[in-house]
Amino acid sequence: MEMIITVGIFIVITSLIFINYPQFIERVSLTRTSQEIALSLHQARTYALSVKQFTLDGVSYFAGYGIYFDISTPDSYILFADINENRKYDEYEKVEEFKIQTHCKFANLCINQKSSPPGNCVSKVNVVYQRPAPDVSIKGDASFASDAEIYIESPSGIQKLITVWSTGQVSVE
């Protein structure tokens, strides 16, 4: 009798674990993806503040560095050197393209301006760390902003929010 009760309890616990396992894996993937994006933002800041050299066609530049997000490519983003100091990504400035390795994608890219209500969603966001100051330039499709919100979504619709402020702070919620 005790053996049957023990096996029954084991079966109940095991079935509960297996029922929640896909959701657990999805949440872990979402957290991992959002942390990797935040780490890439920190990498751009480190490159800018350490005055990392960027070479293009044999010419060396000491530029600011940034991350470019485009909602039309929801599974990748680009680290770039802002050599022409226009505070936006141009194709020849690409340092590295990051592919999201999980099934998570960008759901929304929003910018907030001090004079407008929050939640202005855009198709492109440039986050540029300027050198030598630690200030951040955040630019949406056409206008500058005080902060950017990057929403990452799992296949089942669970979302994480990455916020980047013009002070350089990055948070993952």
Buried (B, 14 or more C-beta within 10 A) or exposed (E): EEEEEEEEEEEEEEEEEEEEEEEEEBBEBBBBBBEBBBEBBBBBBEBBBEEBEBEEEEEEBEBBBBBBBBBEBBBBBBBBBBBEEEBBBEEEBBBEEBEBEBBBBBBBBBBBBEEEEEEBBBEBBBBBBBBEEEBBBBBBBEEEBBBBBBBBBBEEEBBBBBBBBBEBEBEBE
